[in-house]
Amino acid sequence: MRKILLLRIGLLLSAAPLWAQQAKKPLPIIDMHLHAFSHTDQGPPPVTIGAPYRDWSAMDPGQGGGNGYAGQLLKSATMCETCLTSAPSDDALRNQSIQLLKKHNIIAVTSGTMPYVRRWQQQAPDRIIPGILFTIGDPTQPLDSIRHYFQTGAVKVFGELCLQYQGIALSDTVVEPYLKLAEEFDVPVSVHIGAGPPGVAYFGASQYRARLHSAFTAEEAMARHPKLRVAIAHAGWPLLDDLLATLYTHPQAYVDLGVICYILPRRAFHDYLRRIMEAGFGKRVMFGSDQMVWPQAIEVGIQAINKATFLTERQKRDIFYNNAARFLRLTPEQIRQHYQ
Ligand SMILES: [Zn+2]
């Protein structure tokens, strides 16, 4: 009897490390907005980004104009409260990002050019949901190739659609053939509506316009394609009223918190998120990092949500996982695997 008891205690003790290990694994997070980029994507490295910024300084058109401002933004720490520095190589960027996905148990909708997305997917097949970074008129992305990606499952999310940088709205007719395809293959769409780099209209995206921050720009597209699932990346920041009216009118629309969760002064981000939650849209807010070339941005973004004292634990789980799982129509089996 005593022997059996000792044996049992022995079994319990030997099982303890395994149990402790399992208990330590964090609950899964879905990042709706990760990028698989070259480390030079945001300019010659190293480039900096505020996480968060302290303020948005003025541009002096007499002091280098847009390029001068870009330099201030990406090459100096003058606007940052905390500055992140970009990864030094493609390998470092990919490895560091994937390491963080593993550390925080993240599954990430990942977009970039297809060769980059494939490379990241090869390295972490169970953590990368492939998307595609898309602009209108890119000769490497003809309609036929998009159809092929949808048909074969090479692309599971159509986006991020970076139309705002081209001065194009989701509802513009030029986007129609692509939206028809996405609807036909039931591929959800992620469209950039909101924050690009401040001042980018003067250094690299001359057609970028403030009015395209409005979620209203997606309205006609959604009305024309009612079966389409649409994620408004960057949550249409800072045009809150437009966003709330859009979410209210089009219940199929979700938002992701990409980039605003780490670049905005923390209080401004929290105010924006709180207003969305208080208006009753907590089931349609999804975490997104919008990590580009600064892997640590993923952690700052997670922290920004975790530190929001106005969110309950349940609301945080919805933002970090449940809402995206529903939006992406993950199967019970996929969800079970994420929680394993
Ligand atoms: Zn974006």
Boltz pocket constraint, residues with backbone or C-beta under 6 A from the ligand:
constraints:
  - pocket:
      binder: B
      contacts: [[A, 160], [A, 192], [A, 193], [A, 195], [A, 233], [A, 234], [A, 258], [A, 290]]
      max_distance: 6.0
